[in-house]
Amino acid sequence: MNILHNSQVPVVYILSDSIGETGELVVKAAISQFNGANIEFERKPYLKSAAQIDAIVEQASQRNGAIFYTLVRPDLKEVLETKAHTLGITHVDIMGPVIDGLQAVTHLSPRNEPGLIRKIDQAYYTKIEAIEFAVKFDDGKDPRGLLQADIVITGVSRASKTPLCMYLAHKGIKAANVPLVKEIPPPAELFQVASHKVVGLTIKPSLLFEIRRERLKAMGLQPSSNYANLERIIEELDYAQDIMRKVGCPVIDITNKATEETAERVLDFYRKGVVEQ
């Protein structure tokens, strides 16, 4: 709400050492309780120095102003409160009482660092973006995704590529996967990805045989299918190992490994590769 300046119109200054959205939302919610209130808003975000605070308080004193603030830096709060008290300006700490209350019940000390909630939000959106990426480029749906991925997982069918990619996505890692099928050449993009970004998965043939047989049963298909044939599985694994050697990527045997354990090894390979580049 922006109103042309008038000396009779009270001015509400909203001060923050971050973006100031929280303070503005709270103040506007409170003002909605006052029908017909004619108030001018001045939001002052990203305050970093005592000089900035001092200038704003001086300005507020000349404009029938009140100050509402969500400052979390103790030094800036002290400057504001001392100056506002000296000049007799109404000033309201929006964040402080909440932080004090939480400190009392948690027995923890606040970090007093501006903008933390926005960092949390960014981490959330990064995770969502990574999950959408993993779904979009699952199972080699679009080979172009391999060149956009942070990590590429490859291996034969039912080697836990998709669960691994989803787990990595929840850590904010954009992971794509591509299956290695003996009758279908791997996409050219697989050989264009930097080798430190590719990790191959292998598994003990007998375990893969059991996994595939159970999969077929769940789908109502005959377990005698070539998909669950042990000799065929051994051939597939040998073929996959050959492709992984050509790519030059590390290989993890996932036999009896939890997804979390495999993910940590994948990330270790990735971080090591980044450092060596």
C-alpha positions in Angstrom: 0.0 0.0 0.0 1.8 3.2 -1.2 0.2 6.5 -0.3 1.5 9.9 -1.4 3.4 11.5 1.4 1.5 13.8 3.7 2.8 15.2 7.0 -0.4 14.1 8.7 -0.2 10.5 7.5 1.6 8.2 9.9 4.5 6.4 8.3 5.3 2.8 9.3 9.0 1.9 8.7 9.7 -1.8 8.4 13.3 -2.6 9.1 15.1 -5.8 8.4 18.6 -7.2 8.0 17.1 -9.6 5.5 14.4 -9.0 2.9 11.8 -7.7 5.3 8.8 -9.8 4.1 8.0 -11.2 7.5 7.8 -7.8 9.1 5.6 -6.4 6.4 3.2 -9.3 6.5 2.8 -9.1 10.2 2.3 -5.3 10.2 -0.2 -5.4 7.3 -2.1 -8.2 9.1 -2.3 -6.0 12.2 -3.4 -2.9 10.2 -6.3 -4.9 8.7 -7.8 -4.7 12.2 -8.1 -0.9 11.9 -10.8 0.1 9.4 -9.9 3.1 7.3 -6.4 3.4 8.6 -4.4 5.8 6.4 -0.8 4.7 6.7 2.2 4.9 4.5 4.7 2.1 4.3 8.5 2.3 4.0 10.2 -1.1 3.9 14.0 -0.9 4.5 15.6 -4.3 3.8 19.2 -5.7 4.0 20.3 -3.2 6.6 24.0 -3.9 7.5 25.3 -0.9 9.4 24.6 1.4 12.4 24.8 4.4 10.1 21.9 3.1 8.0 19.8 2.5 11.1 20.6 5.9 12.5 19.5 7.7 9.3 16.2 5.8 9.1 15.4 6.5 12.8 16.2 10.2 12.2 13.9 10.2 9.2 11.1 8.5 11.1 11.3 11.1 13.8 10.6 13.8 11.2 7.6 12.0 9.6 5.3 11.0 12.4 6.8 7.5 12.0 6.7 4.3 13.9 9.3 1.5 13.5 8.6 -2.2 13.3 11.6 -4.4 12.9 12.8 -8.0 12.4 16.4 -7.4 13.0 18.3 -10.4 14.3 21.7 -8.9 14.6 22.1 -7.8 18.3 24.3 -4.9 17.4 21.8 -3.4 15.0 18.9 -3.9 17.4 20.8 -2.1 20.1 21.5 0.9 17.9 17.9 1.1 16.8 16.4 0.7 20.2 18.7 3.2 21.8 18.2 5.9 19.1 14.4 5.3 18.9 14.1 5.5 22.7 16.1 8.8 22.8 13.9 10.4 20.1 10.7 9.0 21.6 9.7 7.0 18.5 7.4 4.0 18.8 9.3 0.9 17.9 8.2 -2.7 18.0 10.4 -5.8 17.9 8.5 -8.4 15.8 11.0 -11.2 15.9 12.7 -10.7 19.2 10.0 -12.0 21.6 9.5 -15.1 19.4 13.2 -15.9 19.4 13.3 -15.3 23.2 10.4 -17.7 23.8 11.9 -20.4 21.6 15.2 -20.0 23.4 13.5 -20.5 26.7 11.8 -23.7 25.7 14.6 -25.2 23.6 17.5 -24.0 25.8 19.4 -23.4 22.6 21.1 -20.2 21.5 19.8 -18.4 18.3 22.2 -18.0 15.4 21.3 -14.4 14.9 22.0 -14.7 11.2 19.8 -12.8 8.8 18.0 -14.6 5.9 18.2 -18.1 7.3 14.5 -18.9 6.3 15.3 -18.0 2.7 18.2 -20.3 2.7 15.9 -23.1 4.0 13.4 -22.2 1.3 16.1 -22.4 -1.3 17.2 -25.8 -0.1 13.5 -27.0 -0.4 13.1 -25.7 -3.9 16.5 -27.2 -4.9 15.2 -30.6 -3.7 11.9 -30.3 -5.5 13.7 -29.4 -8.7 16.0 -32.4 -8.3 13.1 -34.8 -7.7 11.4 -33.5 -10.9 14.6 -33.9 -12.8 15.0 -37.6 -11.6 11.4 -38.4 -12.7 11.8 -36.7 -16.1 15.1 -38.4 -16.9 14.4 -41.8 -15.3 15.3 -45.0 -17.1 16.9 -43.2 -20.1 13.6 -41.5 -21.2 15.5 -38.6 -22.7 19.3 -39.0 -23.2 19.8 -35.3 -23.3 19.2 -35.3 -19.6 22.5 -37.1 -19.0 24.4 -34.0 -20.0 22.4 -31.8 -17.6 22.7 -34.2 -14.6 25.0 -33.8 -11.6 25.3 -37.5 -11.5 24.4 -40.3 -14.0 23.7 -43.8 -12.8 23.9 -46.7 -15.1 23.4 -50.5 -14.9 21.2 -53.4 -15.9 17.5 -53.5 -15.2 16.5 -53.9 -11.5 19.8 -52.8 -10.2 18.2 -50.1 -8.1 19.0 -47.2 -10.3 15.7 -45.4 -9.9 15.5 -45.7 -6.0 19.1 -44.4 -5.9 18.4 -41.5 -8.1 15.3 -40.5 -6.0 17.4 -40.8 -2.8 20.0 -38.5 -4.3 17.3 -36.1 -5.5 16.1 -35.7 -1.9 19.6 -34.5 -1.2 19.3 -31.9 -3.9 21.4 -33.8 -6.5 20.1 -34.0 -10.0 20.5 -37.6 -11.0 19.6 -39.3 -14.2 19.9 -43.0 -15.0 20.3 -45.0 -18.1 19.7 -48.8 -18.4 22.2 -51.0 -20.1 20.4 -53.5 -22.4 22.4 -55.9 -24.4 20.4 -55.5 -27.6 20.2 -51.7 -27.5 23.4 -49.6 -27.8 23.7 -47.1 -25.0 23.0 -43.4 -25.9 26.0 -41.5 -27.2 25.5 -38.9 -24.5 26.6 -41.5 -21.9 30.1 -41.4 -23.3 30.0 -37.5 -23.4 29.4 -37.1 -19.7 32.6 -36.5 -17.6 33.6 -39.8 -16.1 33.6 -38.5 -12.5 29.8 -37.8 -13.0 29.0 -41.4 -14.0 28.7 -44.4 -11.6 27.9 -47.9 -12.7 25.9 -50.4 -10.6 26.4 -54.1 -10.6 24.9 -56.9 -8.5 25.5 -60.6 -7.7 23.8 -62.6 -10.5 21.9 -64.9 -8.1 20.4 -62.0 -6.2 19.4 -60.2 -9.4 17.8 -63.5 -10.6 15.7 -63.6 -7.4 14.7 -59.9 -7.7 13.6 -60.3 -11.3 11.7 -63.5 -10.7 9.7 -61.8 -7.9 9.1 -58.8 -10.1 7.6 -61.1 -12.8 5.4 -62.8 -10.2 4.2 -59.4 -9.0 3.3 -58.5 -12.6 1.5 -61.8 -13.1 4.0 -63.0 -15.7 5.7 -66.4 -16.0 9.0 -66.5 -14.1 10.4 -68.6 -16.9 10.8 -65.5 -19.0 14.2 -64.7 -20.4 14.2 -61.6 -18.2 14.7 -63.9 -15.2 17.0 -66.4 -16.8 20.3 -66.8 -14.9 22.5 -67.3 -17.9 20.9 -64.3 -19.6 21.5 -62.2 -16.5 25.2 -63.2 -16.4 25.5 -62.1 -20.0 23.8 -58.8 -19.3 26.1 -58.1 -16.3 29.1 -58.9 -18.4 27.9 -56.6 -21.2 27.2 -53.8 -18.7 30.7 -54.2 -17.2 32.2 -53.8 -20.7 30.2 -50.6 -21.3 31.3 -49.2 -17.9 34.9 -49.9 -18.7 34.5 -47.9 -21.9 32.9 -45.0 -20.0 35.7 -45.2 -17.5 33.4 -44.8 -14.5 33.7 -46.4 -11.1 31.4 -49.4 -10.4 29.6 -50.2 -7.1 28.5 -53.7 -6.3 25.1 -53.1 -4.6 24.6 -56.7 -3.4 23.2 -56.5 0.1 23.7 -52.8 0.3 21.1 -50.3 1.5 20.3 -47.4 -0.9 21.7 -45.0 1.7 25.0 -46.8 1.7 25.2 -46.9 -2.1 24.3 -43.2 -2.3 27.2 -42.2 0.1 29.6 -44.1 -2.1 28.3 -42.4 -5.2 28.7 -39.0 -3.6 32.2 -39.9 -2.5 33.1 -40.8 -6.1 31.5 -37.6 -7.4 33.2 -35.3 -4.8 36.6 -36.9 -5.5 36.2 -36.4 -9.2 35.2 -32.8 -8.8 38.3 -32.1 -6.7 40.6 -33.9 -9.2 39.2 -31.9 -12.2 
